Amino acid sequence: MPDREAGAQSSFLPYGRQEIGDADVKAVVEALVSGWLTTGPRVARFEKAFAQHCGAAEAVAVNSGTAALHAAMRALGLHTGDEVIVPAITFAASANAAVYEGATPVFADVDPDTLLVDPASVRARIGPRTKAIVAVDYAGQPADYDALKDIARGRGIRLIADACHAPGATYKGRAVGTLADISCFSFHPVKHLTTCEGGMSVTEDARMAAQMRRFRNHGIDSDHRAREAAGAYAYDMTELGYNYRLPDVQCALGLAQLTRLNKWVHARQKVAALYDKALTRVPQVTPLKTHHDRTHAYHIYVVKLDPALDRDKVFATLRAKGIGANVHYAPVYLHSYYRARGYGAGLAPMAERAAKHVLTLPMFPAMTADDVTRVVDVLKSL
Ligand SMILES: Cc1ncc(COP(=O)(O)O)c(C=O)c1O
Protein backbone atom coordinates (compact mmCIF):
# COMPACT_ATOMS: atom_id res chain seq x y z
CA MET A 1 0.00 0.00 0.00
CA PRO A 2 1.46 3.41 -0.87
CA ASP A 3 2.44 5.83 1.84
CA ARG A 4 -0.24 8.21 2.99
CA GLU A 5 0.88 11.74 2.27
CA ALA A 6 -0.28 14.63 4.37
CA GLY A 7 -2.01 17.24 2.23
CA ALA A 8 -1.86 15.08 -0.89
CA GLN A 9 -5.54 15.73 -1.52
CA SER A 10 -5.00 19.05 -3.31
CA SER A 11 -2.82 19.94 -6.28
CA PHE A 12 -0.87 22.33 -4.06
CA LEU A 13 2.79 21.38 -4.17
CA PRO A 14 4.26 22.15 -0.73
CA TYR A 15 7.97 22.90 -0.26
CA GLY A 16 8.25 19.82 1.96
CA ARG A 17 6.02 16.88 2.83
CA GLN A 18 6.42 13.94 5.18
CA GLU A 19 5.29 10.39 4.42
CA ILE A 20 3.31 8.41 6.96
CA GLY A 21 2.78 4.78 5.95
CA ASP A 22 0.94 1.80 7.40
CA ALA A 23 4.10 0.59 9.17
CA ASP A 24 4.29 3.95 10.99
CA VAL A 25 0.65 3.79 12.07
CA LYS A 26 1.07 0.19 13.27
CA ALA A 27 4.19 1.06 15.29
CA VAL A 28 2.51 4.05 16.92
CA VAL A 29 -0.62 2.08 17.82
CA GLU A 30 1.51 -0.70 19.32
CA ALA A 31 3.33 1.86 21.46
CA LEU A 32 0.07 3.52 22.49
CA VAL A 33 -1.39 0.30 23.85
CA SER A 34 1.91 -0.92 25.34
CA GLY A 35 1.51 1.09 28.52
CA TRP A 36 4.58 3.24 27.84
CA LEU A 37 3.55 6.68 26.73
CA THR A 38 6.53 8.74 27.79
CA THR A 39 10.06 7.39 28.46
CA GLY A 40 9.88 3.66 27.77
CA PRO A 41 11.89 0.98 25.94
CA ARG A 42 11.46 2.54 22.49
CA VAL A 43 13.49 5.60 23.48
CA ALA A 44 16.68 3.61 23.97
CA ARG A 45 15.86 1.52 20.89
CA PHE A 46 15.45 4.62 18.73
CA GLU A 47 18.65 6.12 20.14
CA LYS A 48 20.61 2.97 19.39
CA ALA A 49 19.22 2.61 15.87
CA PHE A 50 19.86 6.27 15.05
CA ALA A 51 23.42 6.15 16.43
CA GLN A 52 24.06 3.02 14.35
CA HIS A 53 22.63 4.68 11.28
CA CYS A 54 25.14 7.52 11.68
CA GLY A 55 27.98 5.16 12.66
CA ALA A 56 28.29 6.98 16.00
CA ALA A 57 28.57 5.66 19.54
CA GLU A 58 25.80 7.58 21.32
CA ALA A 59 22.53 9.28 20.48
CA VAL A 60 20.28 11.13 22.92
CA ALA A 61 16.62 11.60 21.94
CA VAL A 62 14.96 14.89 22.81
CA ASN A 63 11.70 16.56 21.85
CA SER A 64 13.01 18.96 19.16
CA GLY A 65 16.06 19.86 17.14
CA THR A 66 16.22 23.02 19.22
CA ALA A 67 16.39 20.96 22.42
CA ALA A 68 19.18 18.88 20.82
CA LEU A 69 21.16 22.08 20.19
CA HIS A 70 20.45 23.35 23.70
CA ALA A 71 21.58 20.05 25.24
CA ALA A 72 24.76 20.22 23.14
CA MET A 73 25.52 23.76 24.33
CA ARG A 74 25.08 22.66 27.96
CA ALA A 75 27.24 19.56 27.45
CA LEU A 76 30.06 21.79 26.22
CA GLY A 77 29.91 23.66 29.54
CA LEU A 78 29.36 27.17 28.17
CA HIS A 79 29.32 30.10 30.58
CA THR A 80 27.90 33.58 30.45
CA GLY A 81 30.07 35.72 28.21
CA ASP A 82 31.43 32.81 26.16
CA GLU A 83 31.16 33.27 22.42
CA VAL A 84 29.76 30.80 19.92
CA ILE A 85 30.34 31.33 16.21
CA VAL A 86 27.19 30.68 14.15
CA PRO A 87 26.62 31.09 10.40
CA ALA A 88 24.52 34.12 9.51
CA ILE A 89 22.28 32.00 7.29
CA THR A 90 20.51 29.37 9.35
CA PHE A 91 17.34 28.82 11.34
CA ALA A 92 17.31 31.04 14.45
CA ALA A 93 17.54 28.02 16.79
CA SER A 94 21.23 27.48 15.86
CA ALA A 95 22.02 30.80 17.58
CA ASN A 96 19.24 30.84 20.17
CA ALA A 97 20.58 27.65 21.78
CA ALA A 98 23.78 29.52 22.67
CA VAL A 99 21.76 32.40 24.12
CA TYR A 100 19.79 29.96 26.34
CA GLU A 101 23.10 29.13 28.05
CA GLY A 102 24.13 32.77 28.48
CA ALA A 103 26.62 32.69 25.61
CA THR A 104 26.89 35.28 22.85
CA PRO A 105 26.41 34.28 19.21
CA VAL A 106 28.98 35.78 16.85
CA PHE A 107 27.78 35.57 13.27
CA ALA A 108 30.10 34.39 10.50
CA ASP A 109 29.55 35.05 6.82
CA VAL A 110 28.74 32.39 4.24
CA ASP A 111 29.99 31.37 0.82
CA PRO A 112 27.44 33.02 -1.49
CA ASP A 113 27.47 30.05 -3.89
CA THR A 114 26.59 27.40 -1.28
CA LEU A 115 25.36 29.42 1.72
CA LEU A 116 27.62 27.21 3.85
CA VAL A 117 29.65 28.97 6.51
CA ASP A 118 32.87 30.46 5.12
CA PRO A 119 35.82 29.10 7.16
CA ALA A 120 37.82 32.30 6.50
CA SER A 121 35.05 34.32 8.11
CA VAL A 122 34.93 31.91 11.07
CA ARG A 123 38.69 32.29 11.53
CA ALA A 124 38.36 36.07 11.49
CA ARG A 125 35.77 35.93 14.29
CA ILE A 126 37.79 33.77 16.69
CA GLY A 127 38.62 35.61 19.88
CA PRO A 128 39.74 34.80 23.43
CA ARG A 129 36.14 34.05 24.47
CA THR A 130 35.28 31.73 21.55
CA LYS A 131 34.21 28.36 23.00
CA ALA A 132 32.35 26.73 20.13
CA ILE A 133 31.61 26.85 16.43
CA VAL A 134 28.24 25.73 15.04
CA ALA A 135 28.59 24.18 11.58
CA VAL A 136 25.25 24.24 9.74
CA ASP A 137 24.78 21.74 6.92
CA TYR A 138 22.67 24.23 5.04
CA ALA A 139 19.99 22.70 2.77
CA GLY A 140 21.49 19.24 3.39
CA GLN A 141 25.06 19.77 2.18
CA PRO A 142 27.72 19.26 4.89
CA ALA A 143 29.80 22.26 5.89
CA ASP A 144 33.58 22.17 5.43
CA TYR A 145 34.32 20.19 8.60
CA ASP A 146 38.04 19.70 7.98
CA ALA A 147 38.57 23.44 7.64
CA LEU A 148 36.47 24.17 10.73
CA LYS A 149 38.31 21.51 12.76
CA ASP A 150 41.65 23.04 11.72
CA ILE A 151 40.47 26.38 13.07
CA ALA A 152 39.20 24.85 16.34
CA ARG A 153 42.23 22.58 16.93
CA GLY A 154 44.63 23.64 19.68
CA ARG A 155 42.37 26.47 20.84
CA GLY A 156 40.03 24.49 23.11
CA ILE A 157 37.16 25.30 20.76
CA ARG A 158 34.46 22.64 20.28
CA LEU A 159 32.48 21.93 17.16
CA ILE A 160 28.71 21.44 17.13
CA ALA A 161 27.11 20.24 13.90
CA ASP A 162 23.64 21.62 13.31
CA ALA A 163 22.85 18.70 11.03
CA CYS A 164 19.08 19.27 11.11
CA HIS A 165 19.08 19.47 7.29
CA ALA A 166 21.46 16.63 6.62
CA PRO A 167 20.81 13.15 8.03
CA GLY A 168 22.20 10.68 5.50
CA ALA A 169 24.68 13.14 3.94
CA THR A 170 28.43 12.49 3.85
CA TYR A 171 31.60 14.58 3.89
CA LYS A 172 34.70 13.03 2.27
CA GLY A 173 33.11 9.62 2.79
CA ARG A 174 32.32 10.21 6.46
CA ALA A 175 28.72 10.28 7.68
CA VAL A 176 27.06 13.37 9.07
CA GLY A 177 26.69 12.62 12.77
CA THR A 178 30.36 11.69 13.12
CA LEU A 179 31.94 14.97 12.03
CA ALA A 180 31.72 17.14 15.17
CA ASP A 181 31.88 16.85 18.96
CA ILE A 182 28.08 16.76 18.99
CA SER A 183 25.73 16.60 15.98
CA CYS A 184 22.13 17.72 16.27
CA PHE A 185 19.16 16.53 14.22
CA SER A 186 15.50 17.56 13.95
CA PHE A 187 12.50 15.32 13.33
CA HIS A 188 10.07 18.13 12.54
CA PRO A 189 7.56 17.05 9.83
CA VAL A 190 9.32 18.80 6.93
CA LYS A 191 12.59 17.05 7.76
CA HIS A 192 13.84 13.73 6.33
CA LEU A 193 12.15 11.61 8.98
CA THR A 194 9.60 12.74 11.48
CA THR A 195 8.50 12.04 15.04
CA CYS A 196 5.96 14.91 14.77
CA GLU A 197 8.33 17.04 16.85
CA GLY A 198 11.63 15.59 17.99
CA GLY A 199 15.38 15.71 17.81
CA MET A 200 18.60 13.83 18.51
CA SER A 201 22.06 14.75 19.77
CA VAL A 202 24.74 12.37 18.52
CA THR A 203 28.24 12.07 19.95
CA GLU A 204 31.18 9.72 20.49
CA ASP A 205 31.58 10.97 24.05
CA ALA A 206 29.79 8.79 26.64
CA ARG A 207 30.21 11.43 29.35
CA MET A 208 28.55 14.13 27.28
CA ALA A 209 25.78 11.70 26.27
CA ALA A 210 25.06 10.92 29.94
CA GLN A 211 25.00 14.63 30.72
CA MET A 212 22.54 15.30 27.88
CA ARG A 213 20.29 12.46 29.14
CA ARG A 214 20.18 14.11 32.57
CA PHE A 215 19.65 17.53 31.03
CA ARG A 216 16.57 16.37 29.08
CA ASN A 217 15.07 15.05 32.32
CA HIS A 218 15.25 18.12 34.59
CA GLY A 219 18.89 17.41 35.50
CA ILE A 220 17.78 14.29 37.43
CA ASP A 221 20.26 11.43 37.70
CA SER A 222 17.84 8.56 36.88
CA ASP A 223 14.63 8.26 34.89
CA HIS A 224 11.30 6.91 36.10
CA ARG A 225 11.70 3.63 34.21
CA ALA A 226 15.14 2.94 35.70
CA ARG A 227 13.78 3.61 39.21
CA GLU A 228 10.81 1.28 38.59
CA ALA A 229 13.18 -1.46 37.42
CA ALA A 230 15.36 -1.00 40.52
CA GLY A 231 12.37 -0.83 42.86
CA ALA A 232 13.64 2.54 44.10
CA TYR A 233 11.99 5.89 44.63
CA ALA A 234 14.88 8.24 45.46
CA TYR A 235 16.55 10.46 42.91
CA ASP A 236 18.80 13.47 42.89
CA MET A 237 18.65 16.59 40.74
CA THR A 238 22.25 17.48 40.12
CA GLU A 239 21.83 20.44 37.77
CA LEU A 240 19.09 22.61 36.33
CA GLY A 241 17.69 20.71 33.36
CA TYR A 242 14.48 20.81 31.35
CA ASN A 243 11.71 18.47 30.33
CA TYR A 244 13.00 17.74 26.82
CA ARG A 245 11.98 14.06 26.81
CA LEU A 246 10.85 12.44 23.56
CA PRO A 247 7.89 10.12 24.36
CA ASP A 248 7.94 6.40 23.57
CA VAL A 249 5.05 6.81 21.11
CA GLN A 250 7.05 9.30 19.07
CA CYS A 251 10.16 7.09 19.22
CA ALA A 252 8.01 4.27 17.80
CA LEU A 253 7.26 6.52 14.83
CA GLY A 254 10.93 7.47 14.52
CA LEU A 255 12.02 3.82 14.53
CA ALA A 256 9.54 2.96 11.79
CA GLN A 257 10.54 5.99 9.71
CA LEU A 258 14.28 5.35 10.13
CA THR A 259 14.02 2.15 8.08
CA ARG A 260 13.14 4.32 5.03
CA LEU A 261 15.63 7.14 5.59
CA ASN A 262 18.17 5.94 2.99
CA LYS A 263 15.45 5.42 0.42
CA TRP A 264 14.12 8.91 1.03
CA VAL A 265 17.54 10.54 0.77
CA HIS A 266 18.08 8.83 -2.60
CA ALA A 267 14.64 9.95 -3.77
CA ARG A 268 15.50 13.54 -2.79
CA GLN A 269 18.80 13.31 -4.70
CA LYS A 270 16.90 12.14 -7.78
CA VAL A 271 14.48 15.06 -7.57
CA ALA A 272 17.48 17.42 -7.22
CA ALA A 273 19.09 15.90 -10.32
CA LEU A 274 15.86 16.53 -12.27
CA TYR A 275 15.81 20.16 -11.13
CA ASP A 276 19.52 20.61 -11.92
CA LYS A 277 18.99 19.36 -15.46
CA ALA A 278 15.79 21.29 -16.15
CA LEU A 279 17.22 24.52 -14.75
CA THR A 280 20.14 24.50 -17.18
CA ARG A 281 17.54 25.89 -19.59
CA VAL A 282 16.57 28.74 -17.25
CA PRO A 283 19.60 31.06 -17.11
CA GLN A 284 18.05 33.43 -14.55
CA VAL A 285 17.72 30.63 -11.98
CA THR A 286 20.89 29.00 -10.62
CA PRO A 287 20.92 26.05 -8.20
CA LEU A 288 23.28 26.43 -5.26
CA LYS A 289 26.71 24.95 -5.87
CA THR A 290 27.47 21.46 -4.59
CA HIS A 291 30.90 20.13 -3.59
CA HIS A 292 32.17 16.92 -5.17
CA ASP A 293 33.68 15.68 -1.90
CA ARG A 294 30.24 15.59 -0.22
CA THR A 295 26.90 13.91 -0.73
CA HIS A 296 23.87 16.13 -0.28
CA ALA A 297 20.77 15.08 1.65
CA TYR A 298 18.57 17.80 0.07
CA HIS A 299 16.34 18.77 2.95
CA ILE A 300 15.51 21.72 0.70
CA TYR A 301 16.30 22.66 -2.88
CA VAL A 302 17.51 26.25 -3.02
CA VAL A 303 18.14 28.40 -6.09
CA LYS A 304 19.55 31.87 -6.58
CA LEU A 305 17.58 34.19 -8.82
CA ASP A 306 19.19 36.66 -11.16
CA PRO A 307 19.23 40.01 -9.30
CA ALA A 308 17.17 41.48 -12.17
CA LEU A 309 14.25 39.27 -11.09
CA ASP A 310 12.11 40.47 -8.20
CA ARG A 311 12.29 37.54 -5.76
CA ASP A 312 9.09 38.45 -3.98
CA LYS A 313 7.21 38.60 -7.28
CA VAL A 314 8.57 35.18 -8.31
CA PHE A 315 7.55 33.82 -4.91
CA ALA A 316 4.03 35.26 -5.25
CA THR A 317 3.62 33.93 -8.81
CA LEU A 318 4.66 30.42 -7.77
CA ARG A 319 2.29 30.53 -4.80
CA ALA A 320 -0.55 31.76 -7.04
CA LYS A 321 0.05 28.72 -9.23
CA GLY A 322 -0.17 26.35 -6.29
CA ILE A 323 3.57 25.91 -5.80
CA GLY A 324 4.77 26.24 -2.23
CA ALA A 325 7.96 28.20 -2.70
CA ASN A 326 9.68 29.41 0.45
CA VAL A 327 12.73 31.36 1.59
CA HIS A 328 15.49 29.94 3.83
CA TYR A 329 16.65 32.23 5.48
CA ALA A 330 17.09 35.90 6.29
CA PRO A 331 20.32 36.43 8.26
CA VAL A 332 19.50 35.48 11.86
CA TYR A 333 20.90 38.69 13.33
CA LEU A 334 18.42 40.80 11.34
CA HIS A 335 15.51 39.46 13.40
CA SER A 336 14.13 42.04 15.85
CA TYR A 337 15.31 40.06 18.88
CA TYR A 338 18.94 40.26 17.78
CA ARG A 339 18.67 43.82 16.44
CA ALA A 340 17.40 44.89 19.87
CA ARG A 341 20.59 43.42 21.32
CA GLY A 342 23.00 45.41 19.20
CA TYR A 343 23.34 43.26 16.09
CA GLY A 344 22.57 44.88 12.74
CA ALA A 345 23.08 45.07 9.00
CA GLY A 346 26.64 44.85 7.70
CA LEU A 347 27.84 41.95 9.89
CA ALA A 348 27.83 39.37 7.07
CA PRO A 349 27.64 41.16 3.69
CA MET A 350 27.69 38.01 1.54
CA ALA A 351 24.83 36.50 3.53
CA GLU A 352 22.80 39.70 3.36
CA ARG A 353 23.23 39.99 -0.40
CA ALA A 354 22.52 36.31 -1.12
CA ALA A 355 19.49 36.21 1.19
CA LYS A 356 17.70 38.72 -1.03
CA HIS A 357 17.82 36.42 -4.07
CA VAL A 358 17.37 32.88 -2.75
CA LEU A 359 14.25 30.85 -3.21
CA THR A 360 13.39 27.37 -1.95
CA LEU A 361 11.54 25.16 -4.43
CA PRO A 362 9.38 22.16 -3.44
CA MET A 363 11.42 19.08 -2.47
CA PHE A 364 10.15 15.85 -0.96
CA PRO A 365 10.70 12.17 -1.77
CA ALA A 366 7.35 11.55 -3.47
CA MET A 367 7.81 14.37 -5.99
CA THR A 368 7.53 13.23 -9.59
CA ALA A 369 9.27 14.36 -12.77
CA ASP A 370 5.98 16.07 -13.73
CA ASP A 371 6.00 18.02 -10.47
CA VAL A 372 9.52 19.25 -11.25
CA THR A 373 8.47 20.21 -14.79
CA ARG A 374 5.49 22.09 -13.38
CA VAL A 375 7.74 24.20 -11.12
CA VAL A 376 10.38 24.81 -13.78
CA ASP A 377 7.76 25.77 -16.40
CA VAL A 378 6.52 28.55 -14.12
CA LEU A 379 10.08 29.75 -13.57
CA LYS A 380 10.69 29.71 -17.33
CA SER A 381 7.57 31.78 -17.95
CA LEU A 382 9.03 34.51 -15.75
C1 LIG B 1 19.08 24.40 10.69
C2 LIG B 1 18.06 24.12 11.75
N1 LIG B 1 18.46 24.10 13.04
C3 LIG B 1 17.59 23.84 14.03
C4 LIG B 1 16.26 23.61 13.79
C5 LIG B 1 15.33 23.37 14.93
O1 LIG B 1 14.68 22.16 14.86
P1 LIG B 1 13.24 21.95 15.55
O2 LIG B 1 12.23 22.67 14.72
O3 LIG B 1 13.05 20.47 15.56
O4 LIG B 1 13.34 22.52 16.93
C6 LIG B 1 15.80 23.61 12.47
C7 LIG B 1 14.38 23.36 12.18
O5 LIG B 1 13.76 23.90 11.33
C8 LIG B 1 16.72 23.89 11.43
O6 LIG B 1 16.32 23.92 10.14
Ligand as a Chemical Component Dictionary entry (heavy atoms), coordinates in Angstrom:
data_LIG
# 
_chem_comp.id                   LIG 
_chem_comp.type                 NON-POLYMER 
_chem_comp.pdbx_formal_charge   0 
_chem_comp.three_letter_code    LIG 
# 
loop_
_chem_comp_atom.comp_id 
_chem_comp_atom.atom_id 
_chem_comp_atom.alt_atom_id 
_chem_comp_atom.type_symbol 
_chem_comp_atom.charge 
_chem_comp_atom.model_Cartn_x 
_chem_comp_atom.model_Cartn_y 
_chem_comp_atom.model_Cartn_z 
_chem_comp_atom.pdbx_ordinal 
LIG C1 C1 C 0 19.082 24.400 10.687 1  
LIG C2 C2 C 0 18.061 24.124 11.754 2  
LIG N1 N1 N 0 18.459 24.098 13.035 3  
LIG C3 C3 C 0 17.590 23.837 14.033 4  
LIG C4 C4 C 0 16.262 23.605 13.791 5  
LIG C5 C5 C 0 15.328 23.371 14.928 6  
LIG O1 O1 O 0 14.678 22.156 14.860 7  
LIG P1 P1 P 0 13.236 21.950 15.551 8  
LIG O2 O2 O 0 12.234 22.665 14.720 9  
LIG O3 O3 O 0 13.053 20.474 15.561 10 
LIG O4 O4 O 0 13.342 22.520 16.929 11 
LIG C6 C6 C 0 15.803 23.611 12.473 12 
LIG C7 C7 C 0 14.379 23.360 12.177 13 
LIG O5 O5 O 0 13.759 23.898 11.326 14 
LIG C8 C8 C 0 16.718 23.893 11.430 15 
LIG O6 O6 O 0 16.321 23.923 10.139 16 
# 
loop_
_chem_comp_bond.comp_id 
_chem_comp_bond.atom_id_1 
_chem_comp_bond.atom_id_2 
_chem_comp_bond.value_order 
_chem_comp_bond.pdbx_ordinal 
LIG C1 C2 SING 1  
LIG C2 N1 SING 2  
LIG C2 C8 DOUB 3  
LIG N1 C3 DOUB 4  
LIG C3 C4 SING 5  
LIG C4 C5 SING 6  
LIG C4 C6 DOUB 7  
LIG C5 O1 SING 8  
LIG O1 P1 SING 9  
LIG P1 O2 DOUB 10 
LIG P1 O3 SING 11 
LIG P1 O4 SING 12 
LIG C6 C7 SING 13 
LIG C6 C8 SING 14 
LIG C7 O5 DOUB 15 
LIG C8 O6 SING 16 
# 
